[in-house]
Amino acid sequence: MALTKQIMGSSLLERSLFVPSSPSSSLFNQTRFLVPLESKRVVRVRKAAKFPVATISEDLLKGSSSSSSSSSSPSSSSTSLVSAEKPVKFKVRAVITVRNKIKEDLKETIVKHIDALADKIGRNVVLELVSTEIDPKTKAAKKSSEAVLKDWSKKSNLKVERVNYTAEFIVDSNFGEPGAITVTNKHQKEFFLESITIEGFATGPVHFPCNSWVQARKDHPGKRIFFSNKPYLPGDTPAGLRLFREKELRNLRGDGKGVRNLSDRIYDYDIYNDLGNPDKGIEYARPNLGGSDMYPYPRRCRTGREPSDTDMYAESRVEKPLPMYVPRDERFEESKQNTFTVKRLKAVLHNLIPGLKASLSASNQDFNEFSDVDGLYSEGLLIKLGLQDDVLKKIPFVSKIQESSQGLLKYDTPKIISKDKFAWLRDDEFARQAIAGVNPVSIEKLKVFPPVSKLDPQIYGPQESALKEEHILSQLDGMTVQEAINENKLFIVDYHDIYLPFLEGINALDGRKSYATRTIFFSTPRGTLKPVAIELSLPFAGPSSRSKRVVTPPVDATTNWMWMLAKAHVCSNDAGVHQLVNHWLRTHANLEPFILAAHRQLSAMHPIYKLLDPHMRYTLEINALARQSLINADGIIENCFTPGRYAMEISSAAYKNFWRFDMDSLPADLIRRGMAEPDPTQPHGLKLTLEDYPYAADGILIWSAIEDWVRTYVNHYYPHASLICNDKELQAWYSESINVGHADLRHESWWPTLNNSEDLVSILSILIWNASAQHAALNFGQYPYGGYVPNRPPLTRRLIPEEGDPEYASFLADPQKYYLNALPSLLQATKFMAVVDTLSTHSPDEEYLGERQQPSIWSGDAEMIEAFYDFSAKVRQIEKVIDSRNLDRSLKNRCGAGVLPYELLAPSSESGVTCRGVPNSVST
């Protein structure tokens, strides 16, 4: 052991194999290899690690030893090697890290054994180094000899997460610096290549972060190319790498033709023409979104599937459990996939609903008492359905699910009722959730009273609101309405214009009844909000119709229940806008074109690609899953949310009428909504209109940290504006994102220009903010707040009765039953709960803001590595600030008896449903 330490250095026993924490700590940072070709024996080096490391060849030790001794001799110095008249051949070695699949099916296991046998007879993995320099004789990049990945067959049965293999290259002493490496997989099966480290060059170790599936040559002829971690702007690309850079981008773009195979790595665009299923019946047909003035929409990843049989403009469907195409490297990694699979078991009843419905009577499909809701957390869904053991045995799979997962169909108690079971009933909690709940981005400062619609009065009736001063005057602490407006005391959540155009269709659907709502809030001296009026609008039906009504805080038992129903309708409106506009459209669909364009136009060597890379992870896969089962015809959204079949039409209308990219920065959004105003005297240049606005207060810390990090990064690579204007890849990325990815809005004047570093900082900050913190604020509270359906019903089935209505008598006789019957049915509620439980879950492999895979080698630019560590430290400091705010009793919107702390923008989290954590990317 002492000899091993002497030869290899004790650092090997202290650090991960061949992944030094810094170039200076490399095992071979001082020498070249000059290794004689000879037979090898194998030595196993043990090391304490999270996973077992693989064996390495003994000649690696010899190479180190001989190289060390040679380096002390003047005759073997690097200078003499380079200056020699005749190039000297020498060996360098690669350590290749392959990530194993932990759980394999029988077919995969058989193929793995076949590959292990075939590897011995030459059907192996072959690598070749590519220099940054051109060979003056061939006018092509210098290349090493081909090298075979060693010991695949020996290590094929290792039950570890990662396996390290080695390979040896022969290169000339004038080879130059390696800038790329090609990989050919002659096996039958793909493998996940995590990284390659080349040791033996005088310049120190060269790192290749790969993180990609390498397909078998039989499926994808040709060599895979991986570039080192050294970033290059296009104009600075070394001569030896230019053709490889261009070729790799061509491969990723494809030719726009044909059906994509699951193993492909091709990024292309298409419209949302796969949400409907006209072959199943006309009731499942849906309009195509994108490519038309009527239904504009961002583009999604093209799959190339054949058109449906009954509509040549609609793409045929792929239903679960068959996978939708996304480029191979965009698919969930194993731990993420396992998390989704486990959570999906809770939703298994989606496929069993026909069998379950047969066992239900009409009386137990609805919640009739609040105890029925509570039973979902204490008894479980199947018991609530009245399905006892004798019934369960008749329904396939359910008994097995019960046996394998105790309590699987019980739901965890949502946080909203964990601290105070009745908090959701209070008006102050209803108002608090508008600024600290799962959708804190809709509230605006009230600027005009009464509010005025912008809809066409010829189509939708008078633009005037039914709200009058007398409705709210008694709630304003002695102020007039205008005084309250002037002192920034009145706020509004206004869903009138987004819902009203669709209400006639929605209310004609079976089991759907809705209003277009407006809610007025007053800011109290304590810094909390209270709702003072709710306006409920129905489609205009003529001058004599009562299409608008106003409900105010209760004065007796009857008005109390009416007020509760009005709040339920507000929550239903809010849930729809939250899911279809703020969550799905703004943080999922609108980012997809920028991600597609990044892969198509930005080389992996481009510094901006390296910056964006962690913020693009898993987004294409989660968006494809959404098209498959969430936003599709008869999917979860249509079944569980009030808009039903009109859901995605509302999303398209919001894209057309409300969304603007330039307003998607946090400061611009807050200023637009009147929730902040520019103030250079404030730490972050903004003064909040409502001081205790948890989402905005925490968000501005995160936004500023992101913007500072992006500015440092951008200014490092673009010290002059001309560099940005002349960067062909960067300009192509941004242009394609708009002109192809957002083609329906490409002519809008509000798109930012890209002419200087501040333009680029703004664009990148918006993208990173929306992928990370904005998505986290809108996503990970869905089950904690929405898992208790009465707090936030996603669907309403009854209007509020008025005297003279046929339902008024039943409302008076049993208002609790009437209220609960206005909410989702038992099966609608539990289906919704299962889905938001899944969406609110952090997987074990989650990567949070301030973290990166391979944090010390994701870039070869040491200055930017250091700047990223500074950003990480700033993020950790922000978390401490957020934690302290949640203990500050003066901040009553996040601290108090039964009040949930606001942690949705606290950066770190454990796995599971935690109501906190800011992942780097949109991954759920």
N, C-alpha and C positions, 0 to 999 in steps of 0.2 A: 504493500500500500504506500509505503514511503517512497519507493521507486516511482510508482505511478504519479504521485504528487510532484516528484522532482521533474519528471518528464513533461507532464501535462499542465502543471500549475494547480495549486489548491483551489483556484477559482472554479475549476470544473465541478468540484464537489459542493460548491456554494451557489452556483447559478444554473439556470436551465441550460441543457445541452445545446451549444452552438447558437444561443440567442443571447449574446452579451447585453448587459444593460447599457453599455456605451461602447463605441468603437475601441476605446483605450483598454477595455477589459477583455478584448478578444484573446482567444488562445493563440492565435497565429498572426497577431497584428504587426509583428516585426519582421516576418520572414516570408520567403517564397518556399514552396515545396520543391525539392529536388529528390524525387523518390525513385529508387530502382524498381523495375517491374519484377515482382517475385510472388511466390505463393503466399496466401494470407491465412493466418489463424484468427480466431475470434476471441475477444476478451469482453467480458460483461462488466460494465461499470455501474455500480449501484449508486443511487442518489435519492435522498428524500425528496419526493415531489408529490404533486396532486395526483399524478398518474405514473405508472411505470414507464421508464424510458427504454428505448430499444438498444440492441447491441450495436457496437461499432467495431470496425475491423482493426486488428492489431497494427496493420501497416499505417493506420492513421497516427498511432503513437510513434511508430518508427519515423514517419514523415516529419512529425513535430521535432523528434529528437535530432534526426539528421539535419533538419533545416536549422535548428537552433545552433548546432555545432558549426554548420557551414557558415551561418551568418556572422560568426565571430572571426571568420577567416577573410582577409581582404580579397582573396581570389574569388570568393562567392558572393561578394556584396551585390546589392541591387544595381549599383552604378555600373559595375563591371559587366553584369549580365546585359544591361540595356545597351552599353556601348560596344559590346562585342561585335566584330564584323559579321559573324555568322550567328543567326538567331539560335538560341539554346532551347531545346524542348524541355518542358517541365510539367509537373503534375499539380493540379489544384483539385480540391475536393468540395463536394456539395453535400450538405445535410438537407434532406427532403422530408418535410413533416406532412404526413398523411393522416387525415382524421377518419377514424373507423366509424362505421355504422354499428351501434350497440345492439339494436334489435333487428334481426334479419329473418325473412321468411324462408321457407324451404328452398325455393327456387334460387334465391340470392346466395344461400349457403352452398348449394351445389355448384353454382357458377364460380363462386370464390375458390372452391377446391380445384375446379378445372383450371382456373387462372394460375393457381399455385403450381400445378403440374406443368402447365404450358410454359410458365416463366423459365423453367429449367432448360427448355429446348429452344429458347430464343424468341418466344412470343412474349416479349417483356416490355418494360417501360424504358424508352430511350430519350436522352436529353442531349442538347447541344448548346454551347455557349455562343453568344453573338457579341462581338466587340462594338464599342461606340465608334470605332475607326473603320475606314475603307481600306481594303487591300489595293495598293496601287497597281498590281498586276491584273486582278480580275475586275476591278472597279466595283466590287460588291463588298458587303460587310465581311470583316474577318470572322472566321468561325473556328471553334475548337474541334477536336475529334469528337465523334459521338460517344456518349457514355451510357452505360446500362445501370439502371437502379438495382442495387445489390440486395440479396437476401429476401426478396419478396416472398418466396415460397417458405422460407424458414419462419418468417414472422406473420404469415397469413392467419395463424390461429391465435395470435395474441389478443386477449380480451381486455384491451385498454382503449381509451378514447383516442389517443394519438400515438402513432408509431413513427420513429425517426429512421430513415434509410440513408444510405450514403451512395455516392457515385464519384468516379474519378475522371477528370478530363486531362487531355494532353494539349497544351497550348505552347505557342512560341513565346519567347521572351519579349518580342515586340508586339504581342497581341493587343496591348492597350487595356483599357478598362472595360469589363463586361457590362453591357447595358441591357441585354435581353437574354432569355433562355427559351429554347423551344422544347416541347414535350410531346412525345408520340406514345400513345397508349395502345399496345398491341394485344392487350387482354380482351376478354369478352365483356367485361363489366367496367362501368365508370368508377372513378374514385375521386375523393375530395382532396385536392391539393391545397394545403393551408399555407405553406411557405417553403422557400428554398433559401439557404444561406451558403454562399460560396466563400471558402477560406483558402488563403494561399497567395493572394496578390499583395504586393507591397503596400498598396493603398489601404489595406485592411479588409474586413469582411464586407461582402456585398449582399444586401438583403433583397429578396424578392417576395413581398407579401402577395400571395396568389388568391387564396380564398375562393376557389372556383372548382367546379366539377370538370374533370377531364374525361371526355367521352372516348369510347373504344374507336379505334381507327376504322373498324368495319362499319360503324354507324356514321362517323364523321371523318372522312379521309382528310389528310393534311395535318400539319403540326400546329399545336397550340403555342401561342407566343405569350410570354410573360415578361414584363419590363421590371427593371430594378426600381427601388423606391425613390430614386433621384428624380425630382420634378424638373420638367423642361417646358417652357413656353414653346409653341410651334416653331417660331423663328430661331430658337436656340437648340433645336433637336440636333444631336450629333449626326454626322453624315452617315454613320453606319446604321442608324436606327430610323432614318426618315421613311424608307420604303416600308419597313415593318409597322411603323406608326400608322401610315395611310392604309395599309392592307388590313390591319386589325379593325379599324373603323369601318371599312367596306364590309368586312365579314359581319359585323354587328348590325349594320343597316339592312342587309339582305337585299332582295330585289323586289319586294312587295308582292310576290306571287306565291301561290300554292298554300297548302294547309301546313301549318306549323306542327312539327313533332315536339313531344314533350322534352326531348333532349336538345332542342335547338337553343341557340343564344342570339336570337334575332329580335331586334326592337323596332317596331313599326306602329303606325297609327290606324285607327278605324273609328267609326262613329258607334254610338250605343244603339246598335241594331239587334242586340241579342237579349233584350229584357223580356220581350214577349215570346209566346209560344203558340203561334197561330195554327200549327199542326194539331194542337190539342183541342182547339175549338175557338170560335170567334171571340168568346169572352176572355180569352187569354192573349189576344192580340194587343199590342201596345205601340204607340207611335215611336219612330226612330228619333233618338235625341242626337242632335248635331247634324250639321250640313244643311240646315234650313232656317229661314227667317222665323218660322213659327215656333220651332223647338231648337234653339241654339244650345250647344253644350260643348264642354271640353272633349278632346279625343281620348280614347283609351287604347290599350295595347291590342294590336291586331293579332287574331288567331288564324284567319284565313279559312275558317270552317265553311262548308258548303251552305248555300241558302236553304231556307226551309222549303218544304214541298208546296205549301200553299201561298207563300209570299216570297218572291224572288229578292225582295229588298230586305228581308229579315234573315239574320243568320240563324242557322239551326242551333238548337240548345244542346248543352252537355249538362246532365243532371248528376247530383251526388249519387254514389260516391266516386264517380269518374272525375278526374281532375281537369280543370280548365288550363289551357296553355298560358304559361308565362315563361319568359326566358329562364333556362335551367338554374342559373345562379340566383334567381329571385325567389325561388321556392323556399318555404320554411325549412330551417335546419331541424334536426331530429328532436331536440328538447322542446322547441317551439311547437312542432307538429304534435308531439305527445301531449302538451298542455291543451291544445285545441281538441285533441281526440277525447281526453278525459272529460273536458267541459261539455263536449258534444253529447256524451252519454246522458247528461241531464236533460238534453233537448231531444232524446231519442223518441219521446212521445209524439213529436211532429209526424213521424212515420206511422205511429200507432193510433193516431186520432180517429180514423174511421172505425177501428175496432173498439176503441174506448167509447165513442159516441153511442154505439149500439147498446152499451150497458148503462147509459145515463138516462135518467128521466128528466123531463123539462124542469122540474123543481130544483135540481141540484146543479144546473149549469151556471147559475148566477150566485154571486155572494149575496146573502140575505141579511147577514149580521157581520159586524166587524170581527167577531170571533172566528168567522169563516176564513177571513184573511189571515188572522193570527195563526190559524191551524196549519197554514202552509209551512211555517217555520218550526212548529212543534210536532205535527203529525205527519206531514208530507202530502204530496199531491194525490197519490193513489188512494190514501185513506179518505181524503176530502172528496174524491170522486165516488166514494162508496164501494170501492173495488176491494173486496176482502180476498183471502187466499183462494177460495174456490173459484172466484171470478178471474183472478190473476192467472191461474193455471191455464185458462182457456185462451189467453192472449200471448202470442209468441214473444219470446225474448224477455218479457217483463220479469218473470220469476227469476231468470238467470241474472238479470241486472240487480235484482234485490239481493240475491245470494252473494254476488261478487262485490257489491258496493253498498255496505250498510249506510243507510241514510242518504243514498244518492239522490233520491227524489224528494228529500227534505231540502228546504232552502235556508241558507244562512240568514240570520237576522240582519237586515240592512242597517247601516249606521244611523240613518235618520230616526229610527225608533229605538236604537240601542241605549242611548243616553236619556231620552225622554220620549216615552211611548206616545204622548199626546202633543208633542211639539208641533207636528205638522198641522194641527188644527188652529194654531194661533196665527193671527194676522201678521204679527211681526216676523214670524218664521216664513210665512208665505212671501213677504217682502224681502227678507234677508236672502232668500234663495235667488232673487233677481240680481244680486250683486256678489253672492258667494256660493251659489249652487252650481249645478252642472251646465247651466246656460247663462253665464253672466255678461253676455256680449250683445244683448238686445236692448237693454235699458238705455234711454236717452233723456237728456235734460229737456223738459217741456219749454218750448220757445214761443208757442202761440196757443192761446186758449180761446174758444174751443179748437181742438185739432181739426185740420182740413184734409180731406182725401185728395190724392192726385189722380184718381181714376177718372175715366171719361164719364161725365154725368149723363151723356146721351145713352150710354149702355148700362151704367151701374147706379143711376139715380143721383140725387143731390149729394154734393161733396161735403155739406155741413154735417157736423157731429150733433148727436142728440145731447151731448154733455152741456150743462148749463152751470153758471156760477153758483146757483142755489144748491146744486148737488153736492158741492165740496166745501162751501164757505164755512160751515160749522166745524170743519175738521182742521182748519188752518191756523189754530192758535191766535185768533184775532186778526190775522192778516187778510187783506183783500187778495184776490187771485193774482192781480197784476203785481202787487207787492211781493207775493210769494215767488212769482216768476223772476222778478228783478233780483231777488236775494238767493236765487238758485235753490229754491226749496221744493220745486215741483218737478217730477220725473214721470216718464211714460214708457210703457211697453206696448207698442202699437203693431198689431197684426191685422189691421183692417184691410189694407190694400193687398197684402199677399194672399189672404184667404178668400176675400169676397168674390173674385172672379170664378172661383171653383165651388162655391157653396151650393149652388143649385144642383150640380152633379153629385157632390158629396152627400147631400141630404136625401137624394133619390136612391142612394145605395141601401141595401138591406142592413139594418142594425147600425146605421150611422146617423148622428144628428149633431150639428155643430153650428157655432156662430163665428163671425169674425170679431175678435175682441180688441178692446183698448183698456188698459189699466193705468189709472193715475195714482202716483205715490207722493206722499209728503214727507220731507225730511224733518224729523223731530229734533228738539234741542239735545237729545241724548246721542244724536248721530245715527240713529236707526231710521228705517223707513216704515211708513204705514200706508196700506192701500186705502184710498178715500173714495174711489168710484170705479166701477167696471161698466164699460159700454159694450153691449151685445148687439151685433148687426146681422140681419138676414138679407137675402137678395131683395132688391127693390121690386115691389109688385104694384106700383101705382100710387097716386097722391094720397089715397085714403088708407093705404096699408100701414100697419105699425111694424116697419122693418127694423127699427132701432129701439132699444130700451136701455135704461141705465139702472144698475143695481148699486145700492150704497150700503155701508156697514149696517149691521142689524140693530133693530130696536126691540125685537121680541122673538119668540120661538119660531114663528113662521118665517120671518125675514132672515133669521139665522140660517135656516136650512136653504133658503133661496140664495143667500150669500155664499154658502158652501158650494152650491151647485154652480154659481157664477165663477167662483175660484177654480172649480174643477174644469170648466170650459176654458178658462185662461190657461191652465196647466196643459190641457190637451193641445191648444194652439201652440203653446210654447214648446211642447215635446216634438210636435211636427216640424216646426221651424228649426229647432235645435238639431234634429236628426237629419233632415233633408237639405238644409241650407248651411247652417253654421258648422256642423260636424262633417257630413258627407261631402257636400259641394266644396266648401272652403278649404278643408284640410286633407281630403282624399282626392276627389276628382280633379280639382284645379291644379294639384301638384303633379299628377301623372304625366301630363305633357312635358313638363320641365325635366322629369326623370327620364322619360324616353329620349328626349333631345340630348340630355347629358351623355347617355350611353352611345348615342349615334354620332355625336359631333365632338365630344371632348375625349381625347385620348386618356387612358389610365395614367399616362405620364403628366398630364396637364395639372398644374397646381390647383386649379379650381375644381377639377374632378376629385382630387384628393380631399379637398375641403368638404365637398358635398357628399362624398361617399357614405359616411355613417348615417346621414339624414335621408338616404334613399332606401335603406334596408327594409325588405319585406313589403314595401308599399304596393308594388304591382300585384303581389300574391293576395294581399288582403283585399284589394280592390276587385280582383277577379272572383274571389270567394263571395264578395258582396253582390256582384252581378249574378252569381249562381244561385244564391239563396236569400239574400236580404232585400235587394231593390228590384228584383224581378217580378213579373206577373205572378200573383198569388204567393208571393214570398212573405218573409217576416214583416217587412214594413207595411205592405198592403193589408196584411191580416191583423196587425196589432196597432196601427195608427189610424186616426180619424180619416185622413184623406183617401185611404183605400187605393183604388186603381188610379187615382189622380195624383198620387204622391210624387212621382218623378216629373210630372208636368209642372207641379209647383216648384220643384227644384230647378227645372229649365227656365221657368219664368223669373225666378230669383237671379239666376245667372244672367239673364237678359236685362233685367230692370234694376237690380240692386247691387250686384257684385262689381267691384273694381279692384284690380291688382294693386294700384297705388294706395288704396285705402286699407290694405291688409297688413301694414305695419301697425304695431300697437299704438304708437303715438298718434298716427294719422287717424286710426279708428276711434280712439278716445276723443280727439278733437272734433272729428266729424259728428260724433254723437253728443257733443257738448258735455262730456264727462271729464274733460280736462281742457286747459288752455295753455298755450306756450308761455313759459316764464323762465327767462335765462337765469334768474336768481336762485331757482330750485336746483337741487343736486343733479337731476336728470333732465332739466329743461322743461319740465311740465308741472303744472299745479292742478291737482285733482279737484274737481267741482265738489265731489263727495269725499271727504277726507278718509273715512273708514269704508273704503271700497276694496275689499281684500283682493279680488282678482286683479284690479288695476295696480294696487300698491305693490303686490308681489311681482306682478307681471312686468312692471317697468324696471325692476331690478334685473330680471332675467333678460329682458329685451336689451338693456344697456350693456350687459355682459357679453351677449352675443354680438351686438354691433361693434363693441370695442375689439373683440377677438377678430371679427371679420375685417375690420379696418386695418388692424395690425398686419394681418395676413395679406390683404390686397395691396397695401402700400409697399410691402416687402417685394412683391413681384412686379408691381406696376408703379414705379416711381414717377413715370411720365404718362400723361393722357394718351400720347401717341401710341404707346405700347398696347393700350386697350383697343384703340381704333384699328390697329394693324394686326391684332390677334385674330386670325381667320377662324380658328376653332371656337373661340369665345363668342365672336359675333355670329357665327353660324348657329351655335347653341341657342342664343337668345332670340335670334330671328326665327328659327324653326319652332321654338316653343310658342311664339306668338302666332306666326303666319300659318303654321300647320296645326300645332297642338291646340291653339285657341283661335282657329281660323274664323269662326263665326263672329268674333269680336275684334278681329285683327285691325279694323279700320278705326277703332275708338281712339280718340285723341288723348286719353288719359294714360296710355301705356308709357312708362318711363323710357327715356332714351338711355343709350349705353355709350357714352362718349368720354367718360372720365372715371376716376377711381371712386368718387362719391356716388356716382350712378351705380357702379357695380356693388359697392358696399350696401347700398339701400336694397337692391334687388336680391342679393344673397342673404341679407339679414331677414328679409320678408320670408324667403323660402325656408330658411332654417328655423325661424320663429314658428311658422305655421306647422312645420313637420314635427317640431318638438313641443315647445311649451303651449302653444295655442291648442294643438290636438290634445295634449294631456289635460288641459283645463276643461275641455269639452267631452272627454271620453271616460276617464277613470273614475268619475263620480256617478256613472250611469246606474250601476246597481246600488251603491250606497244611498242614493237619493230616490231612484226610480224603482228599486226592488220592492219597496212598499207602495203598491199601486195607488192607494188613496192619496198619498202625498203628491204624486205626479202621474195622473192617469194619462196614458198615451192615446186613449180613445174614449169618446163619449157617445152614448147611444140614445140619450133623451134630451130634449130641450127643457127649459125651465117652465113649468106650467103657470098659467095665469088664471085668475078667476074666470069661470065660464068655460075653460078647457075641459074636455072629457077626463083628463088625467088628474085634474086638480083635487078631486075628492080622494083618490088613492094616495096622492101626495100628502094630504092632510092626515089621512088615517095612519099611514106608516111612512114617515119621511125618511127614516134610516134605510128602509128597503128600497124606496124610490131612488134615493141617492146612490146606493150601491148598484142598483140595476141600471143606472145611467153610466156606470163605469164599465170597463171591459168585463166580459164573462170570465168564468174560472179558467177555461182553457186558453182564451186570449191572453189573460194575465200571466199564466204560468209559462206560456210560450215566450212572451215578451221577457219575463224574468230570466228564463234560461239563456236567452240571447244576450241581454245586457250583462248578465253574470259573466259570460264568456268574454264579451268586449271589455269588461272592466278588469280583466285579469292580466297581471304581469307574468310573463313566462320566466323560467329560471335563467334563460340566456339573454334576458333584456340588457340592453346597453344604454346607460343613462347619460344625460347631458354632462359633459366634462369627462366622459370615458370614451375610449376607443379600443378596438381590437388591436393587439400588438402596439401598445401606446408609444413605445420607444423607437419603432422602426416603420410606422405607417408612412413616414416621409424620410427622405434622406437628407433633409435640410435641418441641421441641428438647431439653427436659430428658431425655426418654426416649431420644432418639437418643444423647445423651451417655452415659447410663447403659448403653446397649447397647455403646458403644465401650469402656467400662470392663470390661464382661463379656468382650468379645473379647480385651482385653489380659490378663485373668485366665486365659482359656483358653490363650493363647499361653504364659503363664508355667507353667501346668500341664504343657504339653508339654515344656518344658525340665526340669521335675522328673522326668517319666517317663524322658526320655532319660538323665538322670544316674543314675537308679535302675538302668537297664539296663547301666550300666557299673560298678555297685557289686558287687565280687566277694564281699562278705559276704552278698548276696542270691542264694542258690544256685538259687532257683527261676526266675531270669530272667537269670542271668549265670554262665558257666562254659564249659568245653570242650564244644563241640557243642550247648550249650543255646540254644534260641531266646530272644531277648529278648522281653519281653511288651510288645507295641506295639498291641494291639487297641483300647486306649483312648487311644492317642496321637491327638490330634484331627485333624491334617492328613495328607494323603496325595497322592501322584501318582495319575493314573488307572491302571487295570489291577488285577491281583491283587497286593496289597502287604502284606496281613496287618496293616494299620493303617488309621487314619482313622475319624472319627466324623461321618458325615453327619447333617444336621439331622433327616432323616426316614427312615421305613422305605421304601426305594425298591428293594430287591432281596431 
